[in-house]
């Protein structure tokens, strides 16, 4: 387990919070007894406890007081209220991780006070099935040991990369929004199979596995162009299809989608109320 025993507290058992906890448990990054969770929605909390065996805390204060590292997985619009209520609970240099999109480290510092070391995390929805792509940035209070905790936790539910904070909007545009973009491509690929005569179920199965396999190939070998060239014979079927994708602007459309999502993330960040 790398870091040795430490207590992790999780505030928020919504889709992402619960998905991350399930991933931490499945990845055996910590024993279940070393994780404690709380959510104001008791039904969600009880469901997560039943699924994972992780103990529930009586409230947010108990989570902070029992934990060396705290992951806050609440919506951005309630983050100020949650952290403000815990300001006097945070211990000096306690690790505080936030997954709230668009909430900057400076805002977290204002709301949480001077005590904790701060980490801003951008996971994506695929972390809920342990296939996530996450990035994180830290403030200057975070130690090497705490970075290792962050990487260990996020690495148990997918891949993780450290970035500078000014690049977090780009992460949002790429891996945060990317699952939706990729889902549209898988759906379109399957639609093409149906148009060519395949049944819907078979077409979707083949499309999804093809895209999943491409991801694994690139992760293991690192060069999507090489894969493309291996599949593309001169004058063959793949070349004919690629000509259509280029003619219809697929590549530029995908690039523009990521850039547009990045710009929107920047706009939303600037519009966050500085409470």
Secondary structure as GFF3:
##gff-version 3
##sequence-region A 1 275
A	DSSP	beta_strand	8	11	.	.	.	ID=ss1
A	DSSP	alpha_helix	15	26	.	.	.	ID=ss2
A	DSSP	three_ten_helix	32	34	.	.	.	ID=ss3
A	DSSP	beta_strand	35	38	.	.	.	ID=ss4
A	DSSP	alpha_helix	42	52	.	.	.	ID=ss5
A	DSSP	beta_strand	55	56	.	.	.	ID=ss6
A	DSSP	alpha_helix	60	66	.	.	.	ID=ss7
A	DSSP	beta_strand	69	72	.	.	.	ID=ss8
A	DSSP	alpha_helix	76	86	.	.	.	ID=ss9
A	DSSP	beta_strand	95	98	.	.	.	ID=ss10
A	DSSP	alpha_helix	105	112	.	.	.	ID=ss11
A	DSSP	beta_strand	117	122	.	.	.	ID=ss12
A	DSSP	three_ten_helix	125	129	.	.	.	ID=ss13
A	DSSP	beta_strand	132	138	.	.	.	ID=ss14
A	DSSP	alpha_helix	144	155	.	.	.	ID=ss15
A	DSSP	beta_strand	158	162	.	.	.	ID=ss16
A	DSSP	three_ten_helix	165	167	.	.	.	ID=ss17
A	DSSP	alpha_helix	168	171	.	.	.	ID=ss18
A	DSSP	pi_helix	172	176	.	.	.	ID=ss19
A	DSSP	alpha_helix	177	195	.	.	.	ID=ss20
A	DSSP	alpha_helix	200	221	.	.	.	ID=ss21
A	DSSP	alpha_helix	224	231	.	.	.	ID=ss22
A	DSSP	alpha_helix	237	247	.	.	.	ID=ss23
A	DSSP	alpha_helix	250	271	.	.	.	ID=ss24
###
